[in-house]
Amino acid sequence: MVGRSRTMWAFRLTCPMCGAQSFIAAVVGDQPSDDEVSISRPEPAHDDNTPITEDDVVAMRRFLENFNGDFKSLFSRGSRGSV
């Protein structure tokens, strides 16, 4: 994580194979909504020593190709969104 503010989280990702870098900024609303849910910390998909695989990257790419930017729906109650 590069940084975060009340309304934005910023990440810099680097591919360990080719060194390609990406910057990701997620903008979130600063006003709680009526349907806001408590978010618990999920179990990590990988423990700290497990490298991200090519399949992980392909799955994320497929997800992002179809993602419309609607974080509210993505994290809403009952959402089954997965990568």
N, C-alpha and C positions, 0 to 999 in steps of 0.2 A: 504494500500500500504506500503510495506516495504521500497522500494526505487526505484529510476530510474536513468538511465544514458541516454546518447544520443542514445544508441543502445539497451537498455534493460529496461523493467519494471518488477518489482518483487512484488508479492503479497503473503500474508499468509492468508489462510482462516481457520476458525475454526467452526465446526458444533456446534450450541448451544445445540443440544440434546445429542450428545454422546461425544463431546469434541475432535473428530478426527480432526487433522490438516493436511493441504496440503500447499505446496509451489508451486507457479506457476511463471514461468519466461517467458516473451514474448520478443523474440528478434526481433528487427525491423531494417530495413536498415537505414544507416545514410546518404545515398545519395538520394536526391529527384529524382523522375522519371518524365518523360514527362507527364505521365497520372495521376500524383498525384492530388488528389482532396482535397478541403478544408473540414475538418471534423468539423461539428458543434456539440455542446454538445447536445445529445439527452435527451429527458425527461426521468427521471428515471422510470424504470418499477415498482419500489416500492418506496413509500416515506420512509423517514428515520425510521419511527416507525413501518413499516410493516415487520414482519419477513418473511424470505424466506420459502416457503412451500415445502412439500415433492414433489409436482408436479413440482415445479421449479427445484429441484435437479434432478428429473428423466428426465426432458426435457434437462437439461444441459448435463447429462450423455449420453443421446442418441446422442446429437449433437457431443460431444467429441469422442464418439466411431467411428464416421464416418469422423471426421475432419482430414485432411491430413497435417495440419501444414502450409498451403499456406495462410498466412495472406494477401498477396497482392491481391489475388483473392477474399478473404472474404470481404475486405474493398474497392474493386474496384467500380468504377462508375457503377451504375445500379444493383449492387449486391442485391439480395433478401435474403441473408443469414439471418437466424433467429434461435433463440434458442428454 
